[in-house]
């Protein structure tokens, strides 16, 4: 019963206050830790003795070898996720020694910091309102704050697509996954997941700088999100039914299109939302002027317009609320 109350309490806390800037946020600390760790890990990979051990000696310009970078890159998720788990576990253990209810309250707050239902909705609705006001330049700028693609030349439909894709994808990363791990291992495991996800967002890129150093972080994130991503398709379909949207089409769309996404997980929530709304996601994006042609997901039954952002936010709210209630029931049964 306590675990169910903590999960529901964490969700309500996030809905009520989101991530106020006046309060310290663990993800900020994780970002600082990642930046601090990167230099010594690169330095270790560049050591001559380490290169000999790994069979990947530094290149002529003293840069670490690819294999050495991959090996030290494994330390990133172990150090950050393991450290986050240990710190939160120790904190809750000490608080429980003072009073169990103090530990329960802090655990609910800590789990709330790992989810971002309100923040995700606010970001999407800000873009929606700007588009409805006809302020396309500001809508482009607001979108640029939450995506990596170039936004300065996007029309209303493309701005809408960017917002819908981001909200849909983050249903998993920002809500379902941390709640899923909170059910299994409380705030310590939820915080460890958030550490892995933060690592992926900072070093999990397939570019020259992080291709080798960040590979383990990206793979850990893929593994962590594997189950929640697939659950998202089911819960988006249930949410569609609750909102009187087509609920069979999301499952059919997922079955046909999810595997086409370059990510092993993001295609599930994105294609489910596309199916529910009768829109097509994916297409051509530009990243610092470089073209990226993403697979199309869903049938373009309806042209993309600002209203689809609002509907996606409604789906996100309904999906997350149903999910946390199901988790709370599961917690009562299991614990």
Phi, psi and omega per residue, in radians:
X1 nan -0.687 -3.125
X2 -1.101 -0.756 -3.124
X3 -1.088 -0.744 3.113
X4 -1.066 -0.754 3.138
X5 -1.126 -0.676 3.122
X6 -1.128 -0.777 3.136
X7 -1.089 -0.832 3.132
X8 -1.134 -0.689 3.117
X9 -1.105 -0.721 3.126
X10 -1.099 -0.740 -3.138
X11 -1.126 -0.747 3.134
X12 -1.152 -0.709 3.102
X13 -1.025 -0.784 3.140
X14 -1.135 -0.734 3.107
X15 -1.062 -0.647 -3.036
X16 -1.361 -0.794 -3.007
X17 -2.127 -0.224 -3.124
X18 1.064 -2.282 3.140
X19 -2.122 1.397 -3.129
X20 -1.091 2.377 -3.095
X21 -1.176 -0.353 -3.123
X22 -1.293 -0.275 -3.136
X23 -1.836 2.504 3.105
X24 -1.124 2.463 -3.126
X25 -2.073 2.288 -3.105
X26 -0.995 -0.582 -3.100
X27 -1.119 -0.578 3.083
X28 -1.095 -0.776 3.098
X29 -1.108 -0.664 3.097
X30 -1.099 -0.708 3.110
X31 -1.059 -0.749 3.101
X32 -1.104 -0.730 -3.128
X33 -1.117 -0.699 3.129
X34 -1.092 -0.783 3.133
X35 -1.133 -0.645 3.128
X36 -1.220 -0.607 -3.102
X37 -1.323 -0.527 -3.007
X38 -1.031 -0.804 -3.076
X39 -1.099 -0.871 3.113
X40 -1.119 -0.569 3.116
X41 -1.203 -0.706 3.060
X42 -1.133 -0.664 3.114
X43 -1.105 -0.713 3.102
X44 -1.099 -0.748 3.140
X45 -1.118 -0.473 -3.118
X46 -1.512 -0.117 3.127
X47 -1.179 2.398 -3.075
X48 -1.078 -0.715 -3.120
X49 -1.158 -0.595 3.116
X50 -1.194 -0.666 3.109
X51 -1.098 -0.655 3.129
X52 -1.185 -0.685 -3.140
X53 -1.135 -0.730 -3.070
X54 -1.525 -0.161 -3.088
X55 1.297 0.435 -3.112
X56 -2.399 1.447 -3.079
X57 -1.272 2.668 3.089
X58 -1.022 2.624 3.107
X59 -1.320 3.097 -3.063
X60 -1.056 -0.541 3.137
X61 -1.594 0.366 3.018
X62 1.247 0.249 3.076
X63 -1.412 2.527 3.129
X64 -1.087 2.622 3.075
X65 -1.276 2.783 -3.091
X66 -1.054 -0.755 -3.090
X67 -1.161 -0.684 3.115
X68 -1.114 -0.712 3.110
X69 -1.116 -0.692 3.119
X70 -1.115 -0.680 -3.108
X71 -1.209 -0.804 3.134
X72 -1.226 -0.434 3.113
X73 -1.098 -0.442 3.103
X74 -1.113 -0.483 -3.129
X75 -1.172 -0.498 -3.098
X76 -0.937 -1.067 -3.116
X77 -1.143 -0.602 -3.140
X78 -1.169 -0.752 -3.121
X79 -1.236 -0.818 -3.048
X80 -1.329 -0.830 -3.141
X81 -1.197 -0.775 3.120
X82 -1.105 -0.730 3.129
X83 -1.149 -0.718 3.116
X84 -1.090 -0.778 3.109
X85 -1.031 -0.834 -3.058
X86 -1.150 -0.733 -3.120
X87 -1.116 -0.805 -3.116
X88 -1.188 -0.718 3.118
X89 -1.056 -0.787 -3.126
X90 -1.138 -0.723 3.123
X91 -1.054 -0.825 -3.116
X92 -1.175 -0.611 3.094
X93 -1.089 -0.773 3.141
X94 -1.178 -0.694 3.118
X95 -1.151 -0.636 3.128
X96 -1.140 -0.515 3.090
X97 -1.180 -0.518 3.094
X98 -1.335 -0.956 3.053
X99 -2.873 2.310 -3.111
X100 -0.976 -0.696 -3.088
X101 -1.195 -0.484 3.046
X102 -1.142 -0.745 3.104
X103 -1.114 -0.720 3.127
X104 -1.080 -0.764 -3.113
X105 -1.120 -0.794 3.137
X106 -1.176 -0.614 3.111
X107 -1.117 -0.734 3.098
X108 -1.071 -0.740 3.129
X109 -1.144 -0.736 -3.141
X110 -1.100 -0.738 3.091
X111 -1.102 -0.680 3.121
X112 -1.034 -0.566 3.132
X113 -1.275 -0.272 3.136
X114 -1.560 -0.191 3.128
X115 -1.977 2.786 -3.022
X116 -2.506 0.871 3.137
X117 -1.091 -0.892 -3.111
X118 -1.143 -0.771 -3.118
X119 -1.090 -0.697 3.133
X120 -1.166 -0.749 3.116
X121 -1.127 -0.756 -3.137
X122 -1.067 -0.738 -3.135
X123 -1.109 -0.768 3.138
X124 -1.169 -0.752 -3.097
X125 -1.240 -0.476 3.060
X126 -1.106 -0.767 3.097
X127 -1.143 -0.737 3.117
X128 -1.006 -0.846 -3.108
X129 -1.109 -0.693 3.137
X130 -1.142 -0.688 3.100
X131 -1.163 -0.707 3.126
X132 -1.148 -0.493 3.102
X133 -1.428 -0.122 -3.135
X134 1.421 0.235 -3.107
X135 -1.673 1.338 -3.085
X136 -1.109 -0.734 3.127
X137 -1.010 -0.771 3.126
X138 -1.204 -0.605 3.095
X139 -1.117 -0.722 3.073
X140 -1.047 -0.760 -3.126
X141 -1.123 -0.771 3.126
X142 -1.073 -0.676 3.091
X143 -1.131 -0.665 -3.124
X144 -1.084 -0.374 3.133
X145 -1.316 -0.279 -3.067
X146 -2.162 -0.037 3.102
X147 -2.254 2.851 3.121
X148 -1.657 -0.207 -3.076
X149 -1.308 2.823 3.031
X150 -1.238 2.349 -3.071
X151 -2.130 -0.087 -2.953
X152 -1.191 -0.284 -3.116
X153 -2.078 0.209 -3.066
X154 -1.320 2.474 3.019
X155 -1.495 -3.126 -3.075
X156 -1.050 -0.723 -3.136
X157 -1.102 -0.696 -3.123
X158 -1.290 -0.605 3.041
X159 -1.116 -0.742 3.090
X160 -1.047 -0.800 3.140
X161 -1.037 -0.772 3.132
X162 -1.062 -0.740 -3.138
X163 -1.190 -0.770 -3.139
X164 -1.099 -0.794 3.141
X165 -1.070 -0.709 -3.108
X166 -1.196 -0.804 3.112
X167 -1.099 -0.759 -3.121
X168 -1.091 -0.847 -3.127
X169 -1.064 -0.693 -3.069
X170 -1.397 -0.086 2.957
X171 -0.981 -0.637 3.120
X172 -1.394 -1.058 -3.018
X173 -1.059 -0.713 -2.978
X174 -1.714 -0.144 -3.083
X175 -2.359 -1.143 -2.997
X176 -1.133 -0.793 -3.094
X177 -1.092 -0.896 3.129
X178 -1.077 -0.629 3.094
X179 -1.174 -0.681 3.106
X180 -1.041 -0.799 -3.133
X181 -1.305 -0.471 3.055
X182 -1.146 -0.633 3.075
X183 -1.087 -0.729 -3.065
X184 -1.314 -0.781 -3.013
X185 -2.389 0.389 3.076
X186 1.139 -2.826 -3.118
X187 -1.053 -0.647 3.128
X188 -1.016 -0.779 -3.110
X189 -1.310 -0.611 3.073
X190 -1.088 -0.701 3.134
X191 -1.238 -0.611 3.069
X192 -1.107 -0.709 3.071
X193 -1.071 -0.792 -3.128
X194 -1.072 -0.584 3.088
X195 -1.126 -0.772 3.120
X196 -1.111 -0.740 -3.137
X197 -1.160 -0.669 3.099
X198 -1.159 -0.698 3.070
X199 -1.024 -0.792 -3.131
X200 -1.075 -0.681 -3.113
X201 -1.272 -0.332 -3.101
X202 -1.809 -0.634 -3.068
X203 -2.227 0.013 -3.064
X204 -1.519 0.642 -3.099
X205 -1.702 2.577 3.090
X206 -1.629 0.921 3.066
X207 -1.969 3.128 -3.045
X208 -1.064 -0.619 -3.067
X209 -1.278 -0.681 -2.984
X210 -2.070 0.069 -3.083
X211 -0.924 -0.754 -3.090
X212 -1.694 -0.754 -3.122
X213 -1.160 -0.559 -3.055
X214 -1.743 0.051 -3.039
X215 -1.067 -0.733 -3.107
X216 -1.147 -0.676 3.119
X217 -1.089 -0.742 3.126
X218 -1.129 -0.725 -3.129
X219 -1.202 -0.683 3.089
X220 -1.042 -0.729 3.135
X221 -1.135 -0.705 3.097
X222 -1.049 -0.788 -3.116
X223 -1.160 -0.753 -3.102
X224 -1.087 -0.624 -3.070
X225 -1.588 -0.029 -3.003
X226 -1.019 -0.923 -3.117
X227 -1.230 -0.880 3.136
X228 -1.016 -0.613 -3.141
X229 -1.090 -0.725 -3.125
X230 -1.293 -0.569 3.036
X231 -1.155 -0.550 -3.105
X232 -1.033 -0.653 3.139
X233 -1.069 -0.758 3.119
X234 -1.120 -0.804 -3.059
X235 -1.304 -0.482 3.025
X236 -1.191 -0.652 3.078
X237 -1.132 -0.743 3.102
X238 -1.116 -0.732 3.109
X239 -1.107 -0.654 3.101
X240 -1.074 -0.745 3.092
X241 -1.062 -0.766 -3.133
X242 -1.114 -0.558 -3.124
X243 -1.636 0.127 3.134
X244 1.083 0.645 2.995
X245 -1.811 2.842 3.101
X246 -0.979 2.218 -3.074
X247 -1.925 -0.247 3.052
X248 -1.494 -0.581 -3.094
X249 -1.082 -0.657 3.091
X250 -0.991 -0.739 -3.127
X251 -1.167 -0.736 3.110
X252 -1.112 -0.691 -3.128
X253 -1.169 -0.715 3.094
X254 -1.064 -0.803 -3.113
X255 -1.048 -0.568 -3.075
X256 -1.579 -0.639 -2.923
X257 -1.968 -0.416 -2.999
X258 -0.969 -0.670 -3.086
X259 -1.215 -0.240 -3.119
X260 -1.406 -0.300 -3.121
X261 -1.205 2.486 3.128
X262 -1.117 -0.429 3.062
X263 -1.537 2.464 3.122
X264 -1.237 -0.187 -3.065
X265 -2.108 -0.660 -3.004
X266 -1.113 -0.461 -3.126
X267 -1.114 -0.412 -3.091
X268 -1.250 -0.965 3.107
X269 -1.193 -0.613 -3.108
X270 -1.173 -0.793 -3.134
X271 -1.230 -0.558 3.091
X272 -1.125 -0.768 3.103
X273 -1.138 -0.742 3.117
X274 -1.018 -0.743 3.130
X275 -1.157 -0.725 -3.131
X276 -1.094 -0.694 -3.064
X277 -1.634 -0.115 -3.132
X278 1.173 0.679 -3.139
X279 -2.159 2.962 3.090
X280 -2.004 2.223 3.079
X281 -1.878 3.011 -3.060
X282 1.494 3.108 -3.110
X283 2.222 -2.736 -3.047
X284 -1.532 2.194 2.998
X285 -2.113 2.742 3.045
X286 -2.104 2.334 3.098
X287 -2.129 1.856 -3.058
X288 0.918 0.735 3.086
X289 1.491 -0.116 -3.117
X290 -1.661 2.228 -3.070
X291 -1.327 2.484 3.061
X292 -2.388 2.036 -3.098
X293 -1.743 1.784 -3.116
X294 -1.499 2.588 3.106
X295 -1.046 2.464 3.086
X296 -1.364 2.422 -3.138
X297 -2.234 2.171 3.136
X298 1.661 2.848 3.128
X299 -1.695 2.327 -3.114
X300 -1.344 1.129 3.139
X301 -1.249 -0.518 3.125
X302 -2.243 2.421 3.089
X303 -1.205 2.500 -3.125
X304 -1.153 2.256 3.087
X305 -2.581 2.924 -3.018
X306 -0.940 -0.608 -3.106
X307 -0.997 -0.475 -3.139
X308 -1.201 -0.441 3.055
X309 -1.162 -0.824 3.141
X310 -1.059 -0.734 3.129
X311 -1.154 -0.639 3.103
X312 -1.138 -0.695 3.093
X313 -1.112 -0.721 3.081
X314 -1.070 -0.748 3.088
X315 -1.067 -0.721 3.133
X316 -1.085 -0.794 3.116
X317 -1.082 -0.841 -3.110
X318 -1.117 -0.783 -3.138
X319 -1.054 -0.830 -3.088
X320 -1.189 -0.667 3.139
X321 -1.144 -0.781 3.104
X322 -1.095 -0.723 -3.118
X323 -1.090 -0.811 -3.083
X324 -1.202 -0.571 3.072
X325 -1.159 -0.744 3.092
X326 -1.086 -0.730 3.105
X327 -1.112 -0.690 3.139
X328 -1.119 -0.712 3.092
X329 -1.123 -0.741 3.110
X330 -1.079 -0.676 3.136
X331 -1.113 -0.685 3.124
X332 -1.129 -0.710 -3.130
X333 -1.214 -0.752 -3.038
X334 -1.366 -0.816 -2.993
X335 -1.677 nan nan
